[in-house]
């Protein structure tokens, strides 16, 4: 029996964070199959409780091994590499 589809990713940093110190956890999160729009409030909801579950792993390999062991079909979303440009304060005044 095949489980629901999930995605494995590293979440983006919070807007309240300036650094990347606690941004190394891999998340396994199940995808919502059939979202239903609540007629009263207009919120999106689902009767599937697996969508509320987020599992944290310390490495990508642990998350993949867990998904394979539990027969969970998953998509792996690799983090994009940040391109940093080294600048100095004096560059503001040289142009």
N, C-alpha and C positions, 0 to 999 in steps of 0.2 A: 504494500500500500504506500503510495506516494503522499507525502505531507504537502502542505501549502507552500507557496513560493515566498521566499524571504530575500532580504538584501543584507550584505555584510559591508560595512563602511566605517570610516572614522568620522565622527561628527565635526562640523565646523566649530570654531571657537565662538564663545559667547561675545556679543558686542561689548559686554562689560569687562572682558579680559583684554589685556594689552599684550601678554606673552602667550607662549604655547606650552607652558610647563605641564599642565594636566590634560593635555589633548592627545594622549597616546592609547586610548582604549578603543578597541574594535567593538562595534555594535552589530548584533544580529536582530533584525526587525522584520516581522512578517508584514506582507503587503495586504491591503484591503481588497477583497474580491468584489463585493457588491455594496458600495456605499449607498445609503438611503438618505434622502433629504427630509429632515424633520419638518412637517408642514406648519407647525406652530412657530418655531423659532428660526427655521431656515438653516439649522446646523446640519452638518453631515454626520451620520451615525451608521453603525453597522451592528448586526447581531453576532458577528464573529468576535469572540473574546481574545483570540490570538493576536489581533492587531494591537492590543494594549500592552503586549509583552515585548520588552526590550532586554536582551541578554548582553552583558558586558564580558569581554574577553581581553586578556592582556596582550595577546598576539593574534596575528592574522591566521596562523596555522592552527591555533586552538579553535578559533571560530569555524574554520573550514572542516576540521576533524569532527567537531560536534555536529555540524550540519550533515556530514556524510554518515556518521554513526546513527543519527536519528532519521536518516533518509529524507532530509529536507532539501528540496530543489532551491538553489540560491543563485543570486547574481552578486558578483564581487565588484565593488566600486573602489578602485584604487585612488588614493589621495593624489591631488595634483601637486607637483613640486613648486614651491615658492621661489620666484626669481627675485633676488635681492640686489639692489643697486647700491654700491657703496658711495656715500657722499660725505662731504665734510661741510662744516658750517661756512667755511670761506667760499664755497661754490656759490652761495647766494649773492655774493658781492662781486664776482668776477665777470658777470655777463652784462 
